[in-house]
Amino acid sequence: MCFKQKGQFDLAAEQLEKAAAELPVLDSQKKDVLYELGLVLEATGASDKALEHYKTIYQADIGYRDIAAKVEKVYRQPQKDLKARRRRSFSRNGANGRA
């Protein structure tokens, strides 16, 4: 992953997408490619796209590397965001909820 090591994440993503498209079967090689693609996309801020690739792996092989933790983290995230929004709203509006 020369492009990734150089921080050229857009070029790395292009190459990995091409490689994934050429691998018709979700074997260990394709899982490796999709995982690396997910890492690259995360580095560019494209977390939603990364999650799509992680979920492909997760559905086929929940034990692959740290894929379960990556996918489950995303599913837990909205709950944390909701709680944080509630706390901010509560503190802005006061304890009784009035402005």
C-alpha positions, 0 to 999 in steps of 0.5 A, a space after each residue: 500500500 504505497 499510496 496509503 503510506 504516503 498519505 495519498 488516500 484518494 489514489 489508494 482508494 482508487 486502486 483498492 476499489 479496482 482490486 475489489 472489483 476484480 475479485 468476484 469471490 469474498 475470499 481472504 484476499 478480497 476481505 483484505 482489500 475491502 478492509 484496507 479500503 475501509 481504513 483508507 476511506 476512514 482516513 479521508 473522513 468517508 466513514 459511511 463508505 468505509 462502513 459499507 465495506 466493513 459490513 460486507 466483511 462482517 456479514 461473511 466473517 464476524 471473526 475477521 481481524 477487528 471487524 466486529 468492533 469496527 461495525 459495532 462501534 458505529 451502531 453504538 455511536 448514535 446512542 452516544 450522540 443522542 445522549 450528548 445532544 440531550 445533555 447539551 439541550 438540558 444544560 442550555 435550557 436549564 433543569 426545568 427545560 425552559 429557556 
